[in-house]
């Protein structure tokens, strides 16, 4: 397998096309007296789209990204894009950083400098995301992605390394631990999901704060998850054809999952950073291929048979259901089907968990049931995209966790 240097070089005609499409957007009205509770407000989106068209400078951000050593390789028939930064520290530990949706590798831009003091960094784009395109076929669920990434670390000559993952990455990282426990020294997670499995008394042990988190999960607006996990191809047409649709689809998540919760996305994340993320989705045409990750994980055979405690389905209608089947919950079937959470095979790799108290719904007792938890930290600052929102705190927590394992 060959590792090839990679450089981002977007044709000017693609940037001109983006600006033309933004200028020709057909805007719709908004009901009087409504706001973010019904979706991204038209006034906010119009202003942001105009800035994207006339103020945002992709070439400047492209140049910044190209300062990073980027590469591609092919694993299991899939093109894999990744950043690889060697630390000047002779005792540095190799560390893979895994993004989720709707972010890309740019989520980690501001943690590269502090983390590279102690770690050799490998930051891949998940298959079907960013520059890990085109998606080679079906079947790219978390387990298969994990297998590809353990092979990538072996290709790079790393026989002892750590993994950090948030959102989708928080599912891939534990799978890597199950596949490569002999080489992975530790796993650090943020924005991790935990679920009940129907054990007697498991709800009785919850603290008041944990009950609030479970209630938040049960009532979470999971419209994007339901759409992307059930009809990724259908939703992709509008997102792929209209940059404003792609912008709204992602900005809604930045609004909903950042801290402060009541603020605008710009109160938590740099506007240009968010637009760089959105622009990568647009320029690479990955609205549909990234959504396939949801479909694969909701329909993966090994998960649905109760393996590893991921998003699999169980055969009962008990409290393992994602939200009990109500319209606002996580249940992906009307009754007893693909929305149930299966019992986990407990991971053995030492695991650290970072929790945003404002945005995350991770429950410790359920996490300890599924993982070998040796580090737990909760923060008042920061949200779901913790590395981008609070890069200094994120780097400190990751470094502190792995320091325990050296």
C-alpha distance (Angstrom), angle and dihedral (degrees) to the residues before:
residue distance angle dihedral
X1 . . .
X2 3.79 . .
X3 3.79 126.9 .
X4 3.79 110.8 -147.6
X5 3.83 128.1 -164.3
X6 3.80 111.5 -115.4
X7 3.78 133.1 -157.9
X8 3.80 127.4 -176.9
X9 3.79 110.2 -122.2
X10 3.81 113.0 164.3
X11 3.82 114.1 -167.7
X12 3.80 112.9 -114.2
X13 3.80 90.1 -126.4
X14 3.81 89.5 63.9
X15 3.81 90.9 54.4
X16 3.81 91.2 46.4
X17 3.80 89.8 50.2
X18 3.82 90.4 51.6
X19 3.80 92.0 53.2
X20 3.79 91.8 46.5
X21 3.78 92.2 51.4
X22 3.81 91.5 48.0
X23 3.81 90.7 51.2
X24 3.82 91.2 50.3
X25 3.80 96.9 48.8
X26 3.80 113.6 142.5
X27 3.80 102.1 -137.7
X28 3.78 122.2 -154.7
X29 3.79 129.3 -148.7
X30 3.79 125.3 -102.5
X31 3.78 125.9 -136.7
X32 3.81 112.0 -102.3
X33 3.79 115.1 -101.5
X34 3.80 95.6 18.7
X35 3.79 129.4 118.8
X36 3.79 142.9 163.2
X37 3.82 91.9 -29.3
X38 3.83 88.3 78.1
X39 3.77 97.2 39.3
X40 3.80 138.0 -75.6
X41 3.85 109.1 -19.6
X42 3.79 114.5 -117.9
X43 3.81 94.5 -129.2
X44 3.79 92.7 54.2
X45 3.80 92.9 45.5
X46 3.82 94.4 47.1
X47 3.78 91.5 54.4
X48 3.79 93.2 45.8
X49 3.81 92.9 46.9
X50 3.81 90.6 50.9
X51 3.79 90.4 51.5
X52 3.81 89.1 48.8
X53 3.81 89.0 52.6
X54 3.81 100.3 43.0
X55 3.81 109.6 15.3
X56 3.79 109.3 32.2
X57 3.82 113.5 89.4
X58 3.81 110.5 -151.7
X59 3.80 92.8 179.2
X60 3.81 91.2 59.9
X61 3.79 91.7 51.4
X62 3.79 92.2 42.3
X63 3.80 88.1 55.9
X64 3.80 90.7 50.5
X65 3.80 91.5 50.6
X66 3.79 90.5 48.5
X67 3.80 89.9 58.3
X68 3.81 85.2 72.0
X69 3.82 118.6 82.5
X70 3.81 103.3 -109.4
X71 3.77 129.6 -176.4
X72 3.78 142.8 173.1
X73 3.78 132.4 -150.1
X74 3.78 137.5 168.0
X75 3.79 120.4 -113.7
X76 3.81 123.9 172.9
X77 3.80 88.6 -9.5
X78 3.81 92.6 -55.5
X79 3.79 126.8 117.8
X80 3.82 107.9 -126.4
X81 3.81 122.2 -163.9
X82 3.79 119.3 -161.8
X83 3.78 145.3 162.6
X84 3.81 116.3 -129.2
X85 3.79 119.1 -167.8
X86 3.79 121.0 178.2
X87 3.80 115.2 -149.5
X88 3.81 122.3 -130.7
X89 3.81 86.5 -134.2
X90 3.81 108.9 100.6
X91 3.82 91.1 -152.6
X92 3.81 94.5 48.6
X93 3.80 117.9 140.1
X94 3.81 117.7 -133.7
X95 3.81 109.9 -114.6
X96 3.79 129.7 -173.3
X97 3.82 116.8 -152.2
X98 3.82 117.1 -155.6
X99 3.80 123.1 -161.1
X100 3.79 127.6 -159.0
X101 3.81 138.1 -153.5
X102 3.01 132.9 -30.5
X103 3.78 88.9 15.9
X104 3.79 133.3 73.6
X105 3.79 134.2 -158.6
X106 3.84 87.5 -65.5
X107 3.81 87.0 78.3
X108 3.82 86.6 79.2
X109 3.81 100.0 46.1
X110 3.80 94.8 107.1
X111 3.81 95.5 46.2
X112 3.80 95.7 51.9
X113 3.79 95.4 85.0
X114 3.83 98.3 48.8
X115 3.80 94.8 39.6
X116 3.81 94.7 46.9
X117 3.81 88.7 65.7
X118 3.80 89.1 72.8
X119 3.81 105.0 15.5
X120 3.77 142.0 54.0
X121 3.81 99.6 -132.0
X122 3.80 127.9 -140.5
X123 3.81 112.2 -178.8
X124 3.81 113.0 178.9
X125 3.77 130.1 -174.0
X126 3.80 109.1 -123.3
X127 3.83 113.2 -113.2
X128 3.80 108.3 -82.5
X129 3.82 91.7 19.3
X130 3.80 127.5 101.8
X131 3.77 112.3 -32.7
X132 3.83 95.4 -12.1
X133 3.79 88.6 98.6
X134 2.91 152.9 -179.5
X135 3.78 100.1 33.4
X136 3.79 103.4 -123.4
X137 3.80 97.0 -143.9
X138 3.78 144.6 -61.5
X139 3.78 126.4 -39.4
X140 3.80 101.7 57.7
X141 3.80 96.9 139.7
X142 3.81 125.2 148.3
X143 3.81 93.6 -84.4
X144 3.80 93.7 53.2
X145 3.80 92.1 44.5
X146 3.81 88.5 50.7
X147 3.79 91.2 52.9
X148 3.81 91.2 51.1
X149 3.79 92.4 49.1
X150 3.81 94.4 49.2
X151 3.81 86.4 53.3
X152 3.80 89.8 49.8
X153 3.81 91.3 54.8
X154 3.80 89.8 49.1
X155 3.81 90.3 49.9
X156 3.80 88.6 54.3
X157 3.80 90.0 53.6
X158 3.80 97.1 -110.6
X159 3.81 112.5 143.4
X160 3.83 95.1 165.3
X161 3.78 118.7 40.7
X162 3.79 147.8 135.0
X163 3.80 132.8 -123.3
X164 3.80 130.3 -146.9
X165 3.79 121.8 -170.1
X166 3.78 138.9 172.0
X167 3.80 131.3 -173.5
X168 3.83 105.3 -16.2
X169 3.79 86.7 3.9
X170 3.81 89.2 60.6
X171 3.81 87.6 65.3
X172 3.79 96.0 43.8
X173 3.82 95.5 47.8
X174 3.85 96.7 59.8
X175 3.80 89.2 46.2
X176 3.79 88.0 55.9
X177 3.79 88.2 51.7
X178 3.80 91.4 55.1
X179 3.79 91.7 48.8
X180 3.78 99.1 42.2
X181 3.81 107.8 22.5
X182 3.79 90.7 141.2
X183 3.79 91.8 63.9
X184 3.83 104.8 28.5
X185 3.80 110.5 84.7
X186 3.79 96.3 -172.9
X187 3.79 146.6 -8.2
X188 3.81 123.7 -141.1
X189 3.81 118.7 -163.7
X190 3.78 136.7 -171.9
X191 3.81 131.2 174.7
X192 3.80 86.4 24.9
X193 3.81 123.2 168.1
X194 3.79 123.1 -137.6
X195 3.80 128.0 -175.7
X196 3.80 140.8 -168.2
X197 3.80 116.9 -109.3
X198 3.79 100.9 -161.6
X199 3.81 98.1 -93.5
X200 3.78 115.9 156.9
X201 3.79 111.6 -97.2
X202 3.79 96.6 5.8
X203 3.80 92.0 123.9
X204 3.80 93.1 45.5
X205 3.80 91.6 63.3
X206 3.79 94.6 59.7
X207 3.78 119.9 113.4
X208 3.79 120.5 -133.5
X209 3.80 89.7 -99.5
X210 3.79 91.6 49.8
X211 3.80 91.3 50.3
X212 3.78 87.7 54.0
X213 3.81 89.6 51.9
X214 3.78 92.3 49.9
X215 3.80 90.6 48.5
X216 3.80 88.9 50.7
X217 3.79 90.5 52.3
X218 3.80 93.3 47.6
X219 3.79 90.6 52.3
X220 3.78 98.3 37.9
X221 3.81 115.8 134.2
X222 3.78 96.9 -117.3
X223 3.80 97.4 170.2
X224 3.80 92.2 123.9
X225 3.83 91.2 49.6
X226 3.79 93.4 48.9
X227 3.81 91.8 48.3
X228 3.79 96.7 45.5
X229 3.81 94.2 42.7
X230 3.81 94.5 48.4
X231 3.80 108.3 27.3
X232 3.82 108.8 16.9
X233 3.79 93.2 150.7
X234 3.79 94.2 53.0
X235 3.79 96.2 49.5
X236 3.79 91.3 46.2
X237 3.81 95.5 68.9
X238 3.79 96.1 68.1
X239 3.81 93.9 39.4
X240 3.80 92.1 48.8
X241 3.82 94.2 47.3
X242 3.79 101.4 41.2
X243 3.82 122.7 48.9
X244 3.81 90.0 -163.3
X245 3.81 89.9 56.3
X246 3.81 89.5 50.5
X247 3.80 90.0 46.8
X248 3.81 93.6 50.9
X249 3.82 93.2 44.7
X250 3.81 91.7 56.9
X251 3.81 100.0 34.4
X252 3.81 90.6 56.7
X253 3.82 88.6 62.2
X254 3.81 92.5 45.8
X255 3.80 88.2 52.9
X256 3.79 95.3 45.2
X257 3.80 99.4 43.8
X258 3.80 105.4 39.1
X259 3.80 131.4 90.6
X260 2.99 127.0 -88.5
X261 3.79 86.8 48.0
X262 3.80 92.8 -160.6
X263 3.80 93.5 51.3
X264 3.76 133.9 84.1
X265 3.80 119.6 -93.0
X266 3.82 89.0 -105.4
X267 3.81 88.9 62.0
X268 3.81 87.9 67.0
X269 3.80 107.5 25.8
X270 3.77 134.9 35.6
X271 3.79 108.9 -99.8
X272 3.79 93.8 -134.2
X273 3.80 91.1 49.9
X274 3.80 90.4 54.9
X275 3.80 91.6 46.9
X276 3.81 90.9 49.1
X277 3.79 87.4 55.3
X278 3.82 92.6 48.0
X279 3.80 91.9 44.4
X280 3.80 91.7 54.4
X281 3.81 90.2 53.3
X282 3.80 89.3 49.1
X283 3.81 98.9 44.4
X284 3.81 94.0 44.6
X285 3.82 93.0 43.9
X286 3.80 91.6 -131.6
X287 3.81 101.8 142.7
X288 3.80 90.1 105.6
X289 3.80 101.1 34.3
X290 3.82 93.0 50.0
X291 3.82 90.2 49.7
X292 3.82 88.8 56.5
X293 3.82 88.1 73.3
X294 3.81 88.4 69.7
X295 3.79 93.1 48.1
X296 3.80 93.4 48.4
X297 3.79 93.8 50.2
X298 3.79 94.1 46.8
X299 3.79 90.5 50.5
X300 3.81 104.2 32.9
X301 3.81 110.5 131.5
X302 3.78 96.4 -141.7
X303 3.80 92.4 50.4
X304 3.80 93.3 46.8
X305 3.80 89.9 55.5
X306 3.78 91.4 61.2
X307 3.78 99.1 -99.3
X308 3.80 119.6 154.5
X309 3.78 97.0 -9.2
X310 3.75 98.7 -93.8
X311 3.80 128.3 131.8
X312 3.78 92.8 -46.3
X313 3.75 128.5 137.8
X314 3.78 125.1 -110.6
X315 3.76 126.9 -155.7
X316 3.78 97.9 -120.7
X317 3.79 134.9 76.5
X318 3.82 95.0 -136.2
X319 3.78 131.5 120.5
X320 3.79 91.4 -63.0
X321 3.79 88.2 83.7
X322 3.79 113.5 112.2
X323 3.76 97.8 -112.5
X324 3.79 98.8 -20.1
X325 3.79 93.1 -87.5
X326 3.79 97.8 -67.8
X327 3.78 119.7 143.6
X328 3.78 95.3 -105.6
X329 3.79 98.1 44.7
X330 3.75 136.4 88.2
X331 3.78 96.7 -101.9
X332 3.79 109.1 125.2
X333 3.79 95.8 -166.5
X334 3.76 134.7 50.6
X335 3.80 91.8 -120.0
X336 3.74 137.5 5.4
X337 3.76 97.1 -31.6
X338 3.75 136.9 102.0
X339 3.79 94.7 -16.5
X340 3.79 97.9 71.7
X341 3.77 123.7 106.0
X342 3.78 116.9 -128.2
X343 3.80 126.8 -143.3
X344 3.80 113.3 -92.8
X345 3.74 133.7 -123.8
X346 3.80 98.2 -130.6
X347 3.78 115.0 -114.9
X348 3.78 117.6 -123.1
X349 3.81 101.7 -158.1
X350 3.85 113.4 100.2
X351 3.79 106.5 -99.8
X352 3.77 134.2 -161.4
X353 3.81 124.2 -161.8
X354 3.80 127.8 -156.8
X355 3.80 115.5 -163.7
X356 3.77 129.3 -163.0
X357 3.79 103.1 -146.9
X358 3.80 90.2 -156.5
X359 3.80 99.7 50.6
X360 3.81 113.9 10.4
X361 3.80 124.6 89.5
X362 3.81 98.6 -164.0
X363 3.83 113.3 144.1
X364 3.78 115.1 -153.2
X365 3.81 101.5 -145.4
X366 3.80 91.3 51.8
X367 3.81 91.3 45.9
X368 3.81 90.3 50.9
X369 3.79 89.5 50.4
X370 3.82 90.7 57.9
X371 3.81 103.1 31.5
X372 3.80 140.8 38.7
X373 3.80 94.5 -110.7
X374 3.81 114.8 -164.3
X375 3.81 99.2 153.9
X376 3.80 130.8 41.6
X377 3.81 125.7 175.2
X378 3.80 130.4 172.3
X379 3.80 123.7 -167.1
X380 3.80 133.7 -164.4
X381 3.81 89.5 -152.0
X382 3.77 125.4 65.2
X383 3.77 134.3 33.5
X384 3.78 141.8 -139.0
X385 3.83 92.5 -46.7
X386 3.78 91.5 51.6
X387 3.80 98.9 160.6
X388 3.80 91.4 55.6
X389 3.80 96.4 38.0
X390 3.81 98.9 44.3
X391 3.82 106.5 14.2
X392 3.81 95.8 166.0
X393 3.83 93.7 51.4
X394 3.79 91.0 43.7
X395 3.80 93.0 51.9
X396 3.81 91.5 46.0
X397 3.80 92.9 51.6
X398 3.81 94.4 46.0
X399 3.81 91.1 47.6
X400 3.82 92.8 47.0
X401 3.80 91.7 50.7
X402 3.78 96.0 50.6
X403 3.82 91.6 42.9
X404 3.81 86.5 67.7
X405 3.80 90.0 58.1
X406 3.80 101.7 46.7
